[in-house]
Amino acid sequence: MENDTKMKEQIEATLNSLDNINRAEAPPYFYTRLLARMEKEKVSTLGKLLQVLNRPVVSLSLLTLFLVLNVIAIRGIMSSPKAAQSSGTAVQNFASEYNLSTNSVYGNQN
């Protein structure tokens, strides 16, 4: 019995201690500052990439890289007729190697 009364007294003491608690309040303009910081962090990931790309050194180096790649591609296209002729013989060699040669109806008929 004595334990029950002590337990009840402790419970009442605990509940009475909660009576004087006030609600916590945020400092003035806290929500506005929090939203501004969140927007700044959201833009910063994309903004950092754009800042790097907007630098003249980076943009000029990318432009030079694309120019070099285009020159290489154009040279490859200009030399492709020679490659097309040699690739035709390569296909014929491959076909004859694996016995895939077929007689053409439109070929030379003797």
Chimera marker file (.cmm) of the C-alpha trace (Angstrom):
<marker_set name="trace">
<marker id="1" x="0.000" y="0.000" z="0.000" r="1" g="1" b="0" radius="0.5"/>
<marker id="2" x="2.777" y="2.330" z="0.880" r="1" g="1" b="0" radius="0.5"/>
<marker id="3" x="4.406" y="1.796" z="-2.520" r="1" g="1" b="0" radius="0.5"/>
<marker id="4" x="1.158" y="2.685" z="-4.283" r="1" g="1" b="0" radius="0.5"/>
<marker id="5" x="0.858" y="5.977" z="-2.438" r="1" g="1" b="0" radius="0.5"/>
<marker id="6" x="4.483" y="6.868" z="-3.185" r="1" g="1" b="0" radius="0.5"/>
<marker id="7" x="3.957" y="6.007" z="-6.831" r="1" g="1" b="0" radius="0.5"/>
<marker id="8" x="0.811" y="8.157" z="-6.990" r="1" g="1" b="0" radius="0.5"/>
<marker id="9" x="2.628" y="11.054" z="-5.314" r="1" g="1" b="0" radius="0.5"/>
<marker id="10" x="5.474" y="10.825" z="-7.840" r="1" g="1" b="0" radius="0.5"/>
<marker id="11" x="3.011" y="10.741" z="-10.718" r="1" g="1" b="0" radius="0.5"/>
<marker id="12" x="1.178" y="13.784" z="-9.330" r="1" g="1" b="0" radius="0.5"/>
<marker id="13" x="4.482" y="15.623" z="-8.824" r="1" g="1" b="0" radius="0.5"/>
<marker id="14" x="5.476" y="14.890" z="-12.400" r="1" g="1" b="0" radius="0.5"/>
<marker id="15" x="2.140" y="16.036" z="-13.790" r="1" g="1" b="0" radius="0.5"/>
<marker id="16" x="2.235" y="19.194" z="-11.651" r="1" g="1" b="0" radius="0.5"/>
<marker id="17" x="5.704" y="20.035" z="-12.974" r="1" g="1" b="0" radius="0.5"/>
<marker id="18" x="4.249" y="20.077" z="-16.502" r="1" g="1" b="0" radius="0.5"/>
<marker id="19" x="1.696" y="22.756" z="-15.555" r="1" g="1" b="0" radius="0.5"/>
<marker id="20" x="4.241" y="25.588" z="-15.635" r="1" g="1" b="0" radius="0.5"/>
<marker id="21" x="5.749" y="24.734" z="-19.015" r="1" g="1" b="0" radius="0.5"/>
<marker id="22" x="5.285" y="27.348" z="-21.747" r="1" g="1" b="0" radius="0.5"/>
<marker id="23" x="5.317" y="26.747" z="-25.475" r="1" g="1" b="0" radius="0.5"/>
<marker id="24" x="8.697" y="27.373" z="-27.116" r="1" g="1" b="0" radius="0.5"/>
<marker id="25" x="8.761" y="30.326" z="-29.499" r="1" g="1" b="0" radius="0.5"/>
<marker id="26" x="11.040" y="30.871" z="-32.485" r="1" g="1" b="0" radius="0.5"/>
<marker id="27" x="12.986" y="34.115" z="-32.838" r="1" g="1" b="0" radius="0.5"/>
<marker id="28" x="11.429" y="36.806" z="-35.045" r="1" g="1" b="0" radius="0.5"/>
<marker id="29" x="11.689" y="36.238" z="-38.835" r="1" g="1" b="0" radius="0.5"/>
<marker id="30" x="12.984" y="32.693" z="-38.275" r="1" g="1" b="0" radius="0.5"/>
<marker id="31" x="10.696" y="31.167" z="-40.898" r="1" g="1" b="0" radius="0.5"/>
<marker id="32" x="11.638" y="33.782" z="-43.495" r="1" g="1" b="0" radius="0.5"/>
<marker id="33" x="15.346" y="33.263" z="-42.929" r="1" g="1" b="0" radius="0.5"/>
<marker id="34" x="14.902" y="29.487" z="-43.061" r="1" g="1" b="0" radius="0.5"/>
<marker id="35" x="13.094" y="29.694" z="-46.396" r="1" g="1" b="0" radius="0.5"/>
<marker id="36" x="15.757" y="32.027" z="-47.814" r="1" g="1" b="0" radius="0.5"/>
<marker id="37" x="18.537" y="29.643" z="-46.771" r="1" g="1" b="0" radius="0.5"/>
<marker id="38" x="16.725" y="26.655" z="-48.285" r="1" g="1" b="0" radius="0.5"/>
<marker id="39" x="16.228" y="28.507" z="-51.588" r="1" g="1" b="0" radius="0.5"/>
<marker id="40" x="19.883" y="29.512" z="-51.620" r="1" g="1" b="0" radius="0.5"/>
<marker id="41" x="21.016" y="25.903" z="-51.129" r="1" g="1" b="0" radius="0.5"/>
<marker id="42" x="18.603" y="24.663" z="-53.789" r="1" g="1" b="0" radius="0.5"/>
<marker id="43" x="19.928" y="27.098" z="-56.366" r="1" g="1" b="0" radius="0.5"/>
<marker id="44" x="23.526" y="26.599" z="-55.328" r="1" g="1" b="0" radius="0.5"/>
<marker id="45" x="23.902" y="23.122" z="-56.820" r="1" g="1" b="0" radius="0.5"/>
<marker id="46" x="22.725" y="24.225" z="-60.252" r="1" g="1" b="0" radius="0.5"/>
<marker id="47" x="24.210" y="27.681" z="-59.796" r="1" g="1" b="0" radius="0.5"/>
<marker id="48" x="27.680" y="26.316" z="-59.133" r="1" g="1" b="0" radius="0.5"/>
<marker id="49" x="27.618" y="24.355" z="-62.374" r="1" g="1" b="0" radius="0.5"/>
<marker id="50" x="26.493" y="27.416" z="-64.305" r="1" g="1" b="0" radius="0.5"/>
<marker id="51" x="29.151" y="29.557" z="-62.650" r="1" g="1" b="0" radius="0.5"/>
<marker id="52" x="31.837" y="27.111" z="-63.749" r="1" g="1" b="0" radius="0.5"/>
<marker id="53" x="30.504" y="26.992" z="-67.315" r="1" g="1" b="0" radius="0.5"/>
<marker id="54" x="30.281" y="30.786" z="-67.507" r="1" g="1" b="0" radius="0.5"/>
<marker id="55" x="34.000" y="31.226" z="-66.925" r="1" g="1" b="0" radius="0.5"/>
<marker id="56" x="35.776" y="32.276" z="-70.138" r="1" g="1" b="0" radius="0.5"/>
<marker id="57" x="38.539" y="29.697" z="-69.721" r="1" g="1" b="0" radius="0.5"/>
<marker id="58" x="36.082" y="26.814" z="-69.470" r="1" g="1" b="0" radius="0.5"/>
<marker id="59" x="33.860" y="28.020" z="-72.298" r="1" g="1" b="0" radius="0.5"/>
<marker id="60" x="36.820" y="28.598" z="-74.628" r="1" g="1" b="0" radius="0.5"/>
<marker id="61" x="38.307" y="25.210" z="-73.853" r="1" g="1" b="0" radius="0.5"/>
<marker id="62" x="34.958" y="23.494" z="-74.526" r="1" g="1" b="0" radius="0.5"/>
<marker id="63" x="34.593" y="25.429" z="-77.763" r="1" g="1" b="0" radius="0.5"/>
<marker id="64" x="38.099" y="24.391" z="-78.834" r="1" g="1" b="0" radius="0.5"/>
<marker id="65" x="37.371" y="20.761" z="-77.949" r="1" g="1" b="0" radius="0.5"/>
<marker id="66" x="34.200" y="20.746" z="-80.055" r="1" g="1" b="0" radius="0.5"/>
<marker id="67" x="36.031" y="22.416" z="-82.919" r="1" g="1" b="0" radius="0.5"/>
<marker id="68" x="38.781" y="19.767" z="-82.862" r="1" g="1" b="0" radius="0.5"/>
<marker id="69" x="36.220" y="16.963" z="-82.717" r="1" g="1" b="0" radius="0.5"/>
<marker id="70" x="34.352" y="18.442" z="-85.692" r="1" g="1" b="0" radius="0.5"/>
<marker id="71" x="37.561" y="18.710" z="-87.729" r="1" g="1" b="0" radius="0.5"/>
<marker id="72" x="38.350" y="15.069" z="-86.954" r="1" g="1" b="0" radius="0.5"/>
<marker id="73" x="34.830" y="14.030" z="-87.955" r="1" g="1" b="0" radius="0.5"/>
<marker id="74" x="34.965" y="15.992" z="-91.219" r="1" g="1" b="0" radius="0.5"/>
<marker id="75" x="38.333" y="14.481" z="-92.113" r="1" g="1" b="0" radius="0.5"/>
<marker id="76" x="36.912" y="11.044" z="-91.417" r="1" g="1" b="0" radius="0.5"/>
<marker id="77" x="33.954" y="11.709" z="-93.707" r="1" g="1" b="0" radius="0.5"/>
<marker id="78" x="36.185" y="13.056" z="-96.471" r="1" g="1" b="0" radius="0.5"/>
<marker id="79" x="38.365" y="9.951" z="-96.429" r="1" g="1" b="0" radius="0.5"/>
<marker id="80" x="35.396" y="7.559" z="-96.205" r="1" g="1" b="0" radius="0.5"/>
<marker id="81" x="35.124" y="6.721" z="-99.965" r="1" g="1" b="0" radius="0.5"/>
<marker id="82" x="38.476" y="4.923" z="-99.722" r="1" g="1" b="0" radius="0.5"/>
<marker id="83" x="37.270" y="3.180" z="-96.594" r="1" g="1" b="0" radius="0.5"/>
<marker id="84" x="33.980" y="2.215" z="-98.269" r="1" g="1" b="0" radius="0.5"/>
<marker id="85" x="35.851" y="0.559" z="-101.157" r="1" g="1" b="0" radius="0.5"/>
<marker id="86" x="38.102" y="-1.337" z="-98.819" r="1" g="1" b="0" radius="0.5"/>
<marker id="87" x="35.189" y="-2.307" z="-96.592" r="1" g="1" b="0" radius="0.5"/>
<marker id="88" x="33.434" y="-3.830" z="-99.606" r="1" g="1" b="0" radius="0.5"/>
<marker id="89" x="36.370" y="-6.145" z="-100.162" r="1" g="1" b="0" radius="0.5"/>
<marker id="90" x="36.483" y="-6.875" z="-96.446" r="1" g="1" b="0" radius="0.5"/>
<marker id="91" x="32.859" y="-7.990" z="-96.565" r="1" g="1" b="0" radius="0.5"/>
<marker id="92" x="33.601" y="-10.212" z="-99.549" r="1" g="1" b="0" radius="0.5"/>
<marker id="93" x="36.598" y="-11.708" z="-97.783" r="1" g="1" b="0" radius="0.5"/>
<marker id="94" x="34.489" y="-12.365" z="-94.691" r="1" g="1" b="0" radius="0.5"/>
<marker id="95" x="31.740" y="-13.980" z="-96.759" r="1" g="1" b="0" radius="0.5"/>
<marker id="96" x="34.164" y="-16.233" z="-98.634" r="1" g="1" b="0" radius="0.5"/>
<marker id="97" x="35.919" y="-17.175" z="-95.377" r="1" g="1" b="0" radius="0.5"/>
<marker id="98" x="32.687" y="-18.484" z="-93.851" r="1" g="1" b="0" radius="0.5"/>
<marker id="99" x="31.215" y="-19.827" z="-97.111" r="1" g="1" b="0" radius="0.5"/>
<marker id="100" x="28.520" y="-17.179" z="-97.163" r="1" g="1" b="0" radius="0.5"/>
<marker id="101" x="29.071" y="-16.234" z="-100.783" r="1" g="1" b="0" radius="0.5"/>
<marker id="102" x="26.000" y="-16.306" z="-102.949" r="1" g="1" b="0" radius="0.5"/>
<marker id="103" x="25.687" y="-16.091" z="-106.681" r="1" g="1" b="0" radius="0.5"/>
<marker id="104" x="24.005" y="-12.954" z="-107.812" r="1" g="1" b="0" radius="0.5"/>
<marker id="105" x="21.403" y="-12.976" z="-110.526" r="1" g="1" b="0" radius="0.5"/>
<marker id="106" x="22.675" y="-9.620" z="-111.695" r="1" g="1" b="0" radius="0.5"/>
<marker id="107" x="26.339" y="-10.561" z="-111.775" r="1" g="1" b="0" radius="0.5"/>
<marker id="108" x="28.457" y="-11.191" z="-114.842" r="1" g="1" b="0" radius="0.5"/>
<marker id="109" x="27.039" y="-14.104" z="-116.752" r="1" g="1" b="0" radius="0.5"/>
<marker id="110" x="29.399" y="-15.872" z="-119.140" r="1" g="1" b="0" radius="0.5"/>
<link id1="1" id2="2" r="1" g="1" b="0" radius="0.2"/>
<link id1="2" id2="3" r="1" g="1" b="0" radius="0.2"/>
<link id1="3" id2="4" r="1" g="1" b="0" radius="0.2"/>
<link id1="4" id2="5" r="1" g="1" b="0" radius="0.2"/>
<link id1="5" id2="6" r="1" g="1" b="0" radius="0.2"/>
<link id1="6" id2="7" r="1" g="1" b="0" radius="0.2"/>
<link id1="7" id2="8" r="1" g="1" b="0" radius="0.2"/>
<link id1="8" id2="9" r="1" g="1" b="0" radius="0.2"/>
<link id1="9" id2="10" r="1" g="1" b="0" radius="0.2"/>
<link id1="10" id2="11" r="1" g="1" b="0" radius="0.2"/>
<link id1="11" id2="12" r="1" g="1" b="0" radius="0.2"/>
<link id1="12" id2="13" r="1" g="1" b="0" radius="0.2"/>
<link id1="13" id2="14" r="1" g="1" b="0" radius="0.2"/>
<link id1="14" id2="15" r="1" g="1" b="0" radius="0.2"/>
<link id1="15" id2="16" r="1" g="1" b="0" radius="0.2"/>
<link id1="16" id2="17" r="1" g="1" b="0" radius="0.2"/>
<link id1="17" id2="18" r="1" g="1" b="0" radius="0.2"/>
<link id1="18" id2="19" r="1" g="1" b="0" radius="0.2"/>
<link id1="19" id2="20" r="1" g="1" b="0" radius="0.2"/>
<link id1="20" id2="21" r="1" g="1" b="0" radius="0.2"/>
<link id1="21" id2="22" r="1" g="1" b="0" radius="0.2"/>
<link id1="22" id2="23" r="1" g="1" b="0" radius="0.2"/>
<link id1="23" id2="24" r="1" g="1" b="0" radius="0.2"/>
<link id1="24" id2="25" r="1" g="1" b="0" radius="0.2"/>
<link id1="25" id2="26" r="1" g="1" b="0" radius="0.2"/>
<link id1="26" id2="27" r="1" g="1" b="0" radius="0.2"/>
<link id1="27" id2="28" r="1" g="1" b="0" radius="0.2"/>
<link id1="28" id2="29" r="1" g="1" b="0" radius="0.2"/>
<link id1="29" id2="30" r="1" g="1" b="0" radius="0.2"/>
<link id1="30" id2="31" r="1" g="1" b="0" radius="0.2"/>
<link id1="31" id2="32" r="1" g="1" b="0" radius="0.2"/>
<link id1="32" id2="33" r="1" g="1" b="0" radius="0.2"/>
<link id1="33" id2="34" r="1" g="1" b="0" radius="0.2"/>
<link id1="34" id2="35" r="1" g="1" b="0" radius="0.2"/>
<link id1="35" id2="36" r="1" g="1" b="0" radius="0.2"/>
<link id1="36" id2="37" r="1" g="1" b="0" radius="0.2"/>
<link id1="37" id2="38" r="1" g="1" b="0" radius="0.2"/>
<link id1="38" id2="39" r="1" g="1" b="0" radius="0.2"/>
<link id1="39" id2="40" r="1" g="1" b="0" radius="0.2"/>
<link id1="40" id2="41" r="1" g="1" b="0" radius="0.2"/>
<link id1="41" id2="42" r="1" g="1" b="0" radius="0.2"/>
<link id1="42" id2="43" r="1" g="1" b="0" radius="0.2"/>
<link id1="43" id2="44" r="1" g="1" b="0" radius="0.2"/>
<link id1="44" id2="45" r="1" g="1" b="0" radius="0.2"/>
<link id1="45" id2="46" r="1" g="1" b="0" radius="0.2"/>
<link id1="46" id2="47" r="1" g="1" b="0" radius="0.2"/>
<link id1="47" id2="48" r="1" g="1" b="0" radius="0.2"/>
<link id1="48" id2="49" r="1" g="1" b="0" radius="0.2"/>
<link id1="49" id2="50" r="1" g="1" b="0" radius="0.2"/>
<link id1="50" id2="51" r="1" g="1" b="0" radius="0.2"/>
<link id1="51" id2="52" r="1" g="1" b="0" radius="0.2"/>
<link id1="52" id2="53" r="1" g="1" b="0" radius="0.2"/>
<link id1="53" id2="54" r="1" g="1" b="0" radius="0.2"/>
<link id1="54" id2="55" r="1" g="1" b="0" radius="0.2"/>
<link id1="55" id2="56" r="1" g="1" b="0" radius="0.2"/>
<link id1="56" id2="57" r="1" g="1" b="0" radius="0.2"/>
<link id1="57" id2="58" r="1" g="1" b="0" radius="0.2"/>
<link id1="58" id2="59" r="1" g="1" b="0" radius="0.2"/>
<link id1="59" id2="60" r="1" g="1" b="0" radius="0.2"/>
<link id1="60" id2="61" r="1" g="1" b="0" radius="0.2"/>
<link id1="61" id2="62" r="1" g="1" b="0" radius="0.2"/>
<link id1="62" id2="63" r="1" g="1" b="0" radius="0.2"/>
<link id1="63" id2="64" r="1" g="1" b="0" radius="0.2"/>
<link id1="64" id2="65" r="1" g="1" b="0" radius="0.2"/>
<link id1="65" id2="66" r="1" g="1" b="0" radius="0.2"/>
<link id1="66" id2="67" r="1" g="1" b="0" radius="0.2"/>
<link id1="67" id2="68" r="1" g="1" b="0" radius="0.2"/>
<link id1="68" id2="69" r="1" g="1" b="0" radius="0.2"/>
<link id1="69" id2="70" r="1" g="1" b="0" radius="0.2"/>
<link id1="70" id2="71" r="1" g="1" b="0" radius="0.2"/>
<link id1="71" id2="72" r="1" g="1" b="0" radius="0.2"/>
<link id1="72" id2="73" r="1" g="1" b="0" radius="0.2"/>
<link id1="73" id2="74" r="1" g="1" b="0" radius="0.2"/>
<link id1="74" id2="75" r="1" g="1" b="0" radius="0.2"/>
<link id1="75" id2="76" r="1" g="1" b="0" radius="0.2"/>
<link id1="76" id2="77" r="1" g="1" b="0" radius="0.2"/>
<link id1="77" id2="78" r="1" g="1" b="0" radius="0.2"/>
<link id1="78" id2="79" r="1" g="1" b="0" radius="0.2"/>
<link id1="79" id2="80" r="1" g="1" b="0" radius="0.2"/>
<link id1="80" id2="81" r="1" g="1" b="0" radius="0.2"/>
<link id1="81" id2="82" r="1" g="1" b="0" radius="0.2"/>
<link id1="82" id2="83" r="1" g="1" b="0" radius="0.2"/>
<link id1="83" id2="84" r="1" g="1" b="0" radius="0.2"/>
<link id1="84" id2="85" r="1" g="1" b="0" radius="0.2"/>
<link id1="85" id2="86" r="1" g="1" b="0" radius="0.2"/>
<link id1="86" id2="87" r="1" g="1" b="0" radius="0.2"/>
<link id1="87" id2="88" r="1" g="1" b="0" radius="0.2"/>
<link id1="88" id2="89" r="1" g="1" b="0" radius="0.2"/>
<link id1="89" id2="90" r="1" g="1" b="0" radius="0.2"/>
<link id1="90" id2="91" r="1" g="1" b="0" radius="0.2"/>
<link id1="91" id2="92" r="1" g="1" b="0" radius="0.2"/>
<link id1="92" id2="93" r="1" g="1" b="0" radius="0.2"/>
<link id1="93" id2="94" r="1" g="1" b="0" radius="0.2"/>
<link id1="94" id2="95" r="1" g="1" b="0" radius="0.2"/>
<link id1="95" id2="96" r="1" g="1" b="0" radius="0.2"/>
<link id1="96" id2="97" r="1" g="1" b="0" radius="0.2"/>
<link id1="97" id2="98" r="1" g="1" b="0" radius="0.2"/>
<link id1="98" id2="99" r="1" g="1" b="0" radius="0.2"/>
<link id1="99" id2="100" r="1" g="1" b="0" radius="0.2"/>
<link id1="100" id2="101" r="1" g="1" b="0" radius="0.2"/>
<link id1="101" id2="102" r="1" g="1" b="0" radius="0.2"/>
<link id1="102" id2="103" r="1" g="1" b="0" radius="0.2"/>
<link id1="103" id2="104" r="1" g="1" b="0" radius="0.2"/>
<link id1="104" id2="105" r="1" g="1" b="0" radius="0.2"/>
<link id1="105" id2="106" r="1" g="1" b="0" radius="0.2"/>
<link id1="106" id2="107" r="1" g="1" b="0" radius="0.2"/>
<link id1="107" id2="108" r="1" g="1" b="0" radius="0.2"/>
<link id1="108" id2="109" r="1" g="1" b="0" radius="0.2"/>
<link id1="109" id2="110" r="1" g="1" b="0" radius="0.2"/>
</marker_set>
